[in-house]
Amino acid sequence: MSNGGDRLRREDLQGTWGMEAEELLEGTKGKERDEARREFGIDAAESIRDRKISLFARGRRSNNGTFTGVDFLEDMRKLSSQDVIVMGAPYDGGTTFRPGTRFGPEAMRRISGLTGGYNAGMGVDLTESLDMVDAGNINIIPGNLEKSFDQIAKGVAYAAERGIFPVVLGGDHSIGYPDVRGLSPYVDGNIGIIHFDRHSDLSEYALDERMHGSPFFHATNIPNAPPQNLVQIGIGGWTSSREGMKVARERSATVITMDDVDRYGVDRIIEYALDVAWRNAKAVWISFDVDSVDPAFAPGTGTPVPGGLQPREVMRMIRAFSREGLAGMEVVEVSPPYDSSDITALLGVHAVLECLGTMVKNGQLGKRPEIKEPPYDLAKPEAKRDEPRS
């Protein structure tokens, strides 16, 4: 048992803060949306006591095909003032071994019905704080990598031009290049890239083409996405690329291996990665490859490598990186044919939600909730408060 000075009290718990913060959350968007969906689904059977339940399911658990059940934006000409747009890039023609990531967007949208917009520990309700829409999938040209890249780049550019935060659901990691390419004309300065992966993805070509092992060779050829602002986290293992490490050395990219994470700890890695990505940059893009996570937690991916990050480490880093504000995010390499109980797809969904929730909480996106600060920094859960509550 700890001594009296270190004794844990109920008021020290984040859960206690979360209960108090929930009372301060405001807004009617969620109730209005629920009421509309009830009307669209018509009244339930008389035996149903909860009259908010409709006869036909509408909303996030109705398999309506959108991310977390947000509205589907059918007319893309109406994209103008929203906060966030989710778009799928179901391309896996850049896969060099196990295909299947073309079904990643579908899997993430489907399992996102398990999640909600409210996070008790964060004190955020995305339904009230964000105007978020799902644009569906970008039309991919099967068998033609370059035309597909053009489509993806134009899709991201369409959002970036309007100042709307893009969330891109892949697809294999080859889409990392057109995503940055689409963003780059709309950033007045350099772009930093924080890249979670077990593979360097810095080779110029694979099998004579730009593949999922080469997105950041080509992305860092873009004038305002210099390799000096590229940070790669989780690299290592027995599917490593000598060519990728050579390019990283020649271009002065930053490679953080899993051994580095173990040696220096998550907090120091976060601090260093932020310093590199933001150095002389105006914006940062997060590229989250699910194979950066140990396959015990993320089996549904094309190139799994044992010994990767744990989900809590990833979520903690994403929160820390998102606090500074981001230009967009991609989740790649979710391959449903190899998944188990949708846990890899769910990991991708939660990575997006952690990013969006943190940006909302820190006033970087949407409407910031008017609640008091939590008892400690969510990115550093071991840190204690400077002063006790009265």
C-alpha positions in Angstrom: 0.0 0.0 0.0 1.3 3.5 -0.8 1.9 6.1 1.9 -0.7 8.7 2.6 0.9 11.4 0.4 0.6 9.1 -2.7 -2.8 7.6 -1.9 -5.1 7.5 -4.9 -8.3 9.4 -4.4 -11.6 9.3 -6.3 -11.1 12.9 -7.3 -7.8 12.0 -8.9 -9.3 9.6 -11.4 -9.8 10.6 -15.0 -13.1 8.8 -14.8 -14.3 11.2 -12.1 -13.3 14.1 -14.3 -15.1 12.4 -17.2 -18.4 12.2 -15.3 -18.2 15.9 -14.4 -17.3 16.8 -17.9 -20.2 15.0 -19.5 -22.6 17.3 -17.6 -21.1 20.3 -19.3 -21.3 18.9 -22.9 -23.8 20.9 -24.9 -25.6 20.6 -28.2 -28.7 19.3 -29.8 -27.3 17.9 -33.1 -27.3 14.3 -31.8 -30.9 14.5 -30.5 -32.1 16.1 -33.8 -30.3 13.5 -35.9 -31.8 10.7 -33.8 -35.3 12.2 -34.1 -34.9 12.5 -37.9 -33.8 8.9 -38.1 -36.7 7.7 -36.0 -39.1 9.5 -38.4 -37.4 8.1 -41.5 -37.6 4.6 -40.0 -41.3 5.0 -38.9 -42.7 4.1 -35.5 -41.7 0.9 -33.9 -44.0 -1.9 -32.9 -46.3 -1.1 -30.0 -44.5 -3.6 -27.7 -41.3 -1.4 -27.9 -41.2 0.7 -24.8 -38.4 3.0 -26.0 -40.2 5.1 -28.6 -36.9 6.5 -29.9 -36.4 3.1 -31.6 -37.7 3.0 -35.1 -39.1 0.1 -37.1 -36.4 0.2 -39.7 -32.9 0.8 -38.5 -31.4 4.1 -39.4 -28.0 5.5 -38.2 -24.7 4.0 -37.3 -25.9 0.5 -36.6 -28.1 0.3 -39.7 -25.3 -0.8 -42.1 -25.9 2.4 -44.1 -22.4 2.1 -45.3 -20.9 5.3 -43.9 -18.2 5.8 -41.3 -19.7 5.8 -37.8 -23.1 6.4 -39.5 -22.5 10.0 -40.5 -24.4 11.4 -43.4 -23.5 10.3 -46.9 -22.6 13.3 -49.1 -24.2 12.2 -52.4 -23.8 15.6 -54.2 -20.0 16.4 -53.9 -20.8 19.9 -55.1 -22.2 20.5 -51.6 -18.8 20.0 -50.0 -18.1 23.5 -48.7 -18.2 24.2 -45.0 -18.0 20.8 -43.3 -15.2 20.0 -40.8 -14.3 16.5 -41.9 -14.8 14.3 -45.0 -14.2 10.6 -45.0 -13.3 9.0 -48.3 -12.3 5.5 -49.3 -9.4 4.7 -51.6 -10.0 1.0 -52.2 -6.8 0.3 -54.2 -4.6 -2.7 -53.7 -2.9 -2.9 -57.0 0.3 -1.8 -55.3 0.4 -4.9 -53.1 3.3 -7.2 -53.7 2.3 -10.3 -51.8 -1.1 -10.7 -50.0 -3.9 -8.6 -51.6 -7.2 -7.7 -50.1 -6.8 -4.1 -48.9 -9.3 -2.9 -51.5 -11.9 -4.1 -49.0 -10.4 -2.1 -46.2 -12.7 1.0 -46.5 -15.8 -1.3 -46.5 -14.5 -3.2 -43.4 -13.7 -0.1 -41.4 -17.1 1.5 -42.3 -18.9 -1.6 -41.3 -17.2 -2.1 -37.9 -17.3 1.6 -37.2 -21.0 0.9 -36.4 -19.7 -0.6 -33.1 -18.3 2.8 -32.1 -19.9 6.0 -31.1 -19.1 9.7 -31.2 -18.7 10.1 -27.4 -15.5 9.4 -25.5 -15.8 9.5 -21.7 -12.1 9.8 -21.0 -11.6 12.6 -23.5 -14.8 14.4 -22.7 -15.7 14.8 -26.3 -18.8 14.1 -28.3 -17.9 14.2 -32.0 -21.6 14.3 -33.0 -22.0 17.7 -31.3 -18.5 19.0 -32.2 -18.0 18.1 -35.8 -19.9 18.4 -39.1 -18.6 15.2 -40.7 -19.7 13.5 -43.9 -18.7 10.4 -45.8 -18.1 10.8 -49.5 -18.0 7.1 -50.2 -15.1 5.7 -52.3 -12.9 7.4 -54.9 -13.4 5.6 -58.2 -10.3 3.4 -58.7 -9.2 2.3 -62.1 -8.5 -1.4 -61.8 -5.1 -2.5 -63.3 -3.9 1.1 -63.8 -1.9 2.4 -60.9 -1.1 5.8 -62.3 -4.7 6.7 -63.3 -5.8 5.5 -59.8 -3.1 7.8 -58.3 -4.5 10.7 -60.3 -8.0 9.9 -59.0 -6.9 9.7 -55.4 -4.8 12.9 -55.6 -7.7 14.8 -57.1 -10.0 13.5 -54.4 -7.8 14.7 -51.6 -7.2 18.0 -53.4 -10.9 18.5 -53.7 -11.2 18.5 -49.9 -8.0 20.4 -49.2 -9.0 23.2 -51.6 -12.1 23.7 -49.5 -10.2 23.6 -46.2 -11.9 20.4 -45.1 -10.0 17.8 -43.1 -9.6 14.6 -45.2 -9.6 11.1 -43.7 -8.6 8.6 -46.3 -9.4 4.9 -45.7 -7.1 2.6 -47.8 -6.3 0.6 -49.6 -2.6 -0.4 -49.6 0.2 2.0 -48.7 0.9 3.1 -52.3 -1.9 5.6 -51.8 0.4 7.6 -49.5 2.0 9.2 -52.4 -1.2 10.6 -54.2 -2.6 11.6 -50.8 0.3 13.9 -50.1 0.4 15.0 -53.8 -3.2 16.1 -53.6 -2.7 18.0 -50.3 0.6 19.7 -51.3 -0.7 22.6 -53.5 -3.0 23.8 -50.7 -0.3 24.1 -48.0 1.6 27.3 -48.0 4.8 25.9 -46.9 6.4 22.5 -46.1 4.5 19.4 -45.1 5.7 17.1 -42.4 4.8 13.4 -42.5 4.5 11.2 -39.5 4.6 7.6 -40.8 3.7 4.6 -38.7 5.0 1.4 -40.2 7.2 -1.7 -39.8 8.5 -1.0 -43.4 10.4 2.0 -44.6 8.3 2.3 -47.9 11.1 4.4 -49.4 12.2 2.3 -52.3 11.8 4.0 -55.7 10.2 1.0 -57.3 9.1 -2.6 -56.6 8.6 -5.0 -59.6 9.4 -2.0 -61.9 6.5 0.1 -60.6 5.5 2.4 -57.8 4.1 0.0 -55.2 3.1 0.0 -51.6 6.8 -0.1 -50.6 7.5 3.2 -52.4 5.0 5.9 -51.5 7.4 8.1 -49.5 10.2 8.0 -52.1 7.8 9.8 -54.4 6.0 11.9 -51.8 9.3 13.4 -50.6 10.1 14.3 -54.2 7.3 16.8 -53.9 9.0 20.2 -53.4 7.1 21.1 -50.2 7.2 17.6 -48.7 10.9 17.4 -48.0 12.4 14.1 -46.6 13.9 16.1 -43.7 10.3 16.4 -42.3 9.5 12.7 -42.8 9.5 10.7 -39.5 9.0 6.9 -39.7 8.0 5.1 -36.5 8.2 1.4 -35.8 10.6 0.4 -38.6 12.4 -3.0 -38.4 12.0 -6.7 -38.5 12.7 -9.3 -41.2 10.8 -7.7 -44.0 13.1 -4.7 -44.0 14.2 -3.0 -47.2 17.9 -2.2 -47.7 17.0 0.1 -50.5 14.6 2.0 -48.3 17.3 2.5 -45.6 19.7 3.6 -48.2 17.3 6.2 -49.5 16.5 7.3 -45.9 20.2 7.9 -45.3 20.8 9.7 -48.6 17.7 12.0 -48.0 18.2 12.6 -44.3 14.8 11.1 -43.3 14.3 10.1 -39.7 13.9 6.4 -39.0 12.7 5.3 -35.5 12.9 1.6 -35.0 11.0 -0.5 -32.5 14.2 -0.8 -30.5 14.3 3.0 -30.3 10.7 3.0 -29.0 11.7 0.5 -26.3 14.9 2.2 -25.4 13.7 5.8 -25.2 10.1 5.4 -24.3 7.0 6.8 -26.0 7.2 10.3 -24.5 10.7 11.0 -25.8 9.8 9.5 -29.2 6.7 11.8 -29.4 8.7 14.9 -28.5 11.4 14.1 -31.1 9.0 13.1 -33.8 7.0 16.4 -33.4 10.2 18.4 -33.5 11.3 16.8 -36.8 7.9 16.8 -38.5 7.2 20.4 -37.6 10.7 21.9 -38.2 10.1 24.7 -40.7 6.8 23.1 -41.7 3.3 24.6 -42.0 1.3 21.3 -41.8 1.7 17.6 -40.8 0.1 14.6 -42.3 -0.3 11.3 -40.4 0.1 8.0 -42.4 -1.0 5.1 -40.2 -0.2 1.7 -41.5 -1.8 -0.9 -39.4 1.1 -3.3 -39.8 3.1 -1.0 -37.5 1.1 -2.8 -34.8 2.0 -6.3 -33.6 0.0 -8.8 -35.6 -1.3 -10.2 -32.3 -3.5 -7.1 -32.3 -3.6 -6.5 -36.1 -3.5 -9.7 -38.0 -5.6 -8.4 -41.0 -2.8 -6.9 -43.0 -0.8 -7.9 -46.1 2.7 -7.9 -44.6 2.5 -8.6 -40.8 5.7 -8.3 -38.8 5.9 -9.6 -35.2 7.3 -7.3 -32.5 5.4 -4.1 -33.5 3.7 -1.5 -31.5 0.9 -2.1 -29.1 -2.5 -0.4 -29.7 -2.2 1.8 -26.6 1.2 3.1 -27.7 -0.2 4.0 -31.1 -3.3 5.7 -29.6 -1.1 7.7 -27.2 1.1 8.8 -30.0 -1.7 9.7 -32.3 -3.3 11.8 -29.5 0.0 13.7 -29.0 0.6 14.3 -32.7 -3.0 15.4 -33.2 -2.9 18.0 -30.4 -0.8 20.2 -32.6 -3.3 20.2 -35.4 -3.0 18.1 -38.6 -3.7 18.6 -42.3 -5.2 15.1 -42.7 -4.8 11.4 -42.0 -4.7 8.1 -43.9 -5.3 4.6 -42.6 -3.8 1.9 -44.8 -3.2 -1.8 -45.2 -6.3 -3.1 -43.5 -6.9 -6.4 -45.3 -10.2 -8.0 -44.2 -9.4 -11.5 -45.8 -6.7 -11.9 -43.1 -8.5 -10.2 -40.2 -9.8 -11.9 -37.1 -13.2 -10.7 -35.7 -12.6 -7.3 -37.4 -10.0 -6.3 -34.8 -7.7 -4.8 -37.4 -10.4 -2.8 -39.0 -11.6 -1.6 -35.6 -8.0 -0.5 -34.8 -8.0 1.6 -37.9 -11.4 3.2 -36.9 -10.2 4.0 -33.4 -7.0 5.6 -34.8 -9.2 8.0 -36.8 -11.5 8.7 -33.8 -8.5 9.4 -31.5 -7.2 11.8 -34.0 -10.5 13.7 -34.5 -11.4 13.7 -30.8 -8.0 15.1 -29.8 -8.2 17.8 -32.4 -11.6 18.8 -31.2 -10.6 18.8 -27.6 -7.6 21.1 -28.3 -9.5 23.5 -30.5 -7.9 22.4 -33.8 -11.1 21.2 -35.5 -14.8 21.8 -35.2 -16.4 23.1 -32.1 -14.4 22.8 -28.9 -16.5 21.6 -25.9 -16.6 24.2 -23.1 -15.4 21.9 -20.3 -12.6 22.1 -17.7 -9.3 20.5 -18.3 -8.7 16.9 -17.3 -6.6 16.1 -14.3 -3.6 15.2 -16.5 -2.3 15.3 -20.0 -4.1 12.4 -22.0 -0.9 12.0 -24.1 1.1 11.4 -20.9 -1.2 9.3 -18.6 1.4 8.7 -16.0 1.9 12.4 -15.3 0.4 13.8 -12.1 -1.3 17.1 -11.6 0.8 20.0 -10.4 -1.7 20.9 -7.7 -4.3 18.8 -5.9 -8.0 19.8 -6.0 -9.3 21.8 -3.2 
